[in-house]
Amino acid sequence: MQTNPTSPPYTSLVAVGDSFTEGMSDRLPDGSYRGWADVLAARMAASAPGFRYANLAVRGKLIGQIVDEQIDLAAAMNADVVTLVGGLNDTLRPKCDMGRVRGLLTEAVERLAPSCKHLVLMRSPGRRGPVLERFRPRMEELFAMVDELAARHGALVVDLYDAPALGDPRLWDVDRLHLTAEGHRRVAEAVWQTLGYEPEDTEWRVPMPATAPPAWLDRRVADVRFARQHLLPWIGRRLTGRSSGDGRTGAQVSAELGKAFWVTPADHTNPGPVTDWRQVEP
């Protein structure tokens, strides 16, 4: 695999977080999810021989669960780059304690920052609509924490919240909570550029071309489908204390061993885009 001499010398990436980093809803034909972290890793691997990657993120996780279940695993890997995105699920809970969120997010950053060359934090994107408006004050309080912690610990911040393109409902899945494949591609580009790589898409922030809005009846049908397939199950999980991530581990976490593991490109001789990964032997 050839190395681009202008690329930053990063040879490893660990991704920590919830469904946003796991990759929902960028679904592959086999039913698994890809997402921005996988897209980013494939790009980084194409310019770094021996590149290693681990995605520890699990859907539905609150910041306390991320701290308990992922932070130590990530810190132990001593990666060049670690991405941490968490706390947004907490802000969507009716009784969110923002003081507790601040404390846990601070703990996560303090434990991760010394373990890697670059810690990457994010101001998460928000889909335009009533949900965003309802929770905007909490989200912006969370993002203020992110900015403060980044300044204190020398972390990088990727600002997706103020990117006009990522508010477009067309870049969000039918569940209205997760990005489409195109949305994840734009996030990967944003992180790629923040890490100092040569841009592949200088217009990732640019809004999509305007189109005629869907007809009133089509909107109402979509609203009913959304409520039945996504909103009501989400409310049911909140009322019963369940999570979509219950019983799940990150893609590169062994539940049996309680450890994370690396994957690396399956074919290190191919200088092109990475399409397949294999587990690194311990």
Residue pairs with C-beta under 8 A, 6 or more apart in sequence:
1 45
1 46
1 48
1 49
1 265
1 268
1 269
1 270
1 271
2 47
2 271
3 47
3 48
3 49
4 47
4 198
6 198
7 47
7 48
7 197
7 198
8 195
8 196
8 197
9 48
9 80
10 44
10 48
10 51
10 80
10 81
10 117
10 118
10 195
11 48
11 50
11 51
11 52
11 80
12 51
12 52
12 53
12 77
12 79
12 80
12 81
12 262
13 37
13 40
13 41
13 44
13 51
13 52
13 53
13 54
13 79
13 80
13 81
13 82
13 83
14 53
14 54
14 55
14 56
14 74
14 77
14 79
14 81
14 82
14 83
14 116
14 260
15 21
15 37
15 41
15 53
15 54
15 55
15 56
15 57
15 82
15 83
16 56
16 57
16 66
16 70
16 71
16 74
16 82
16 83
16 84
16 85
16 86
16 108
16 112
17 57
17 61
17 66
17 70
17 83
17 84
17 85
17 86
18 57
18 58
18 59
18 60
18 61
18 66
18 85
18 86
18 88
18 89
18 245
19 57
19 58
19 59
19 60
19 177
19 178
19 244
19 245
20 35
20 57
20 85
20 88
20 124
20 178
20 179
21 35
21 36
21 37
21 55
21 57
21 83
21 85
22 33
22 35
22 55
22 57
22 58
22 59
22 250
22 251
23 33
23 34
23 35
23 36
23 37
23 38
23 55
23 57
23 184
24 33
24 35
24 59
24 173
24 178
25 33
25 173
25 175
25 178
25 179
25 180
26 33
26 34
26 35
26 36
26 179
26 180
26 181
26 183
26 184
27 33
27 34
28 34
34 181
34 184
35 184
36 179
36 184
36 185
36 187
36 188
36 191
37 55
37 57
37 83
37 188
38 55
39 184
39 185
39 188
40 188
40 191
40 192
41 51
41 53
41 55
41 274
42 273
42 274
42 275
43 188
43 192
43 197
43 200
43 273
44 51
44 53
44 81
44 192
44 197
45 51
45 53
45 264
45 265
45 274
46 271
46 272
46 273
46 274
47 197
49 268
50 264
50 268
51 264
51 265
52 79
52 262
52 263
52 264
52 280
53 252
53 262
53 263
53 264
53 277
54 74
54 77
54 79
54 250
54 251
54 252
54 253
54 260
54 261
54 262
54 263
55 250
55 251
55 252
56 70
56 73
56 74
56 250
56 251
56 252
56 253
56 260
57 70
57 85
57 250
57 251
58 65
58 69
58 70
58 245
58 248
58 249
58 250
59 243
59 244
59 245
59 248
60 89
60 237
60 243
60 244
60 245
60 246
61 69
61 70
61 86
61 89
61 243
61 245
62 86
62 89
62 90
62 93
63 86
63 87
63 89
63 90
63 101
63 104
63 105
63 108
64 100
64 104
65 245
66 84
66 86
66 108
67 104
67 107
67 108
70 250
71 107
71 108
71 111
71 112
72 111
73 253
73 259
73 260
74 82
74 112
74 115
74 260
75 111
75 112
75 114
75 115
76 115
76 260
77 115
77 260
77 262
78 115
78 116
79 115
79 116
79 117
80 116
80 117
80 118
81 116
81 117
81 118
81 119
81 120
81 195
82 112
82 115
82 116
82 118
82 119
82 120
83 119
83 120
83 121
83 122
83 191
84 108
84 109
84 112
84 119
84 120
84 121
85 121
85 122
85 124
86 105
86 108
87 101
87 104
87 105
87 142
87 145
88 124
88 139
88 142
90 96
90 101
90 142
91 98
91 101
91 135
91 138
91 139
91 141
91 142
92 135
93 238
94 238
96 138
98 138
98 141
98 142
101 142
101 145
102 145
105 142
105 145
105 146
105 149
106 145
106 149
109 119
109 121
109 149
109 153
109 155
110 153
112 119
113 119
113 153
113 154
113 155
118 155
118 156
118 195
119 153
119 154
119 155
119 156
120 155
120 156
120 157
120 158
120 191
120 194
120 195
121 146
121 149
121 150
121 155
121 156
121 157
121 158
122 146
122 157
122 158
122 159
122 160
122 191
123 143
123 146
123 147
123 157
123 158
123 159
123 160
123 161
123 162
124 139
124 143
124 160
124 161
125 160
125 161
125 163
125 166
125 167
125 179
125 183
125 187
126 132
126 136
126 139
126 161
126 166
126 167
127 167
127 169
127 172
127 176
127 177
128 167
128 168
128 169
129 169
129 176
131 176
132 139
132 167
139 161
143 161
146 157
147 157
149 155
150 156
150 157
156 194
156 195
157 194
158 187
158 190
158 191
158 194
160 166
160 187
160 190
163 186
163 190
163 204
163 205
164 205
164 206
164 207
165 171
165 186
165 204
165 205
165 206
165 207
165 208
166 179
166 183
166 186
166 187
166 205
168 207
168 208
169 176
170 180
170 208
170 211
171 179
171 180
171 182
171 183
171 186
171 208
172 178
172 179
172 180
172 183
173 179
173 180
174 222
174 225
174 226
174 229
174 230
175 226
175 229
175 230
176 226
176 230
177 230
179 187
186 201
186 204
186 205
189 199
189 200
189 201
189 204
190 204
190 205
192 199
192 200
193 199
193 204
213 219
214 222
236 242
237 243
237 244
249 255
250 260
252 260
252 261
252 262
252 263
253 259
253 260
253 261
254 260
254 261
261 279
261 280
261 282
262 279
262 280
263 277
263 278
263 279
263 280
264 277
264 278
264 280
265 274
265 276
265 277
265 278
266 276
266 277
266 278
267 276
